[in-house]
Amino acid sequence: MKYRQKLYGFMLQLNGSPVAAEDVVQEVFFKLWKERDKLAAITHFSSYLFRMAQNRAINDFRKMARATLLPIEEAGHPETTPSSAPHEEIAFKALRERVHEIVNSLPPQQRKVYLLNREQGLKHEEIARLLDISPSTVNKHLVQALKALRTGLGEHTDLLPVFFLLMATV
């Protein structure tokens, strides 16, 4: 198919797992096939296709976050479950502390942009107006901050999407 390889590459880059990327690609094309009668109304098919895949990946990350969050929450309430996975809570706390260390070591402007985007949920344009910089500069700072996080977390970069989702729900 014309879009299969591009979509697979996009999903592989997004979630890092070849199996998960292939699953999302197949699910997206299956959904397209089921809803093929609606395809004529889509003006930008490529954008639509990639957005479907991105949304699917986000939903998968959310499911993974909920599955991870539940044992952490239960570990915080010993009266409900005596010793449900305290090592997971410790691992999450260690990951959170490491992320904060890395964020605190970022250059000041990069740190501001990162915190406004990731912790306060502001969009690039809002940050640009607030800090009186261009949206492309905001994007550059975010890319550099995320690169620093990936480098600083080393082998734990696969947990980064789950970490962000957990932080959004905690």
Secondary structure, DSSP 8 states (H G I E B T S, - for coil): -TTHHHHHHHHHHHH--HHHHHHHHHHHHHHHHHTGGGGGG-S-HHHHHHHHHHHHHHHHHHHHHHHHHHHHHHHT-TTTSTTS-HHHHHHHHHHHHHHHHHHHTS-HHHHHHHHHHHTT---HHHHHHHHT--HHHHHHHHHHHHHHHHHHHGGGGGGHHHHHHHHHH-
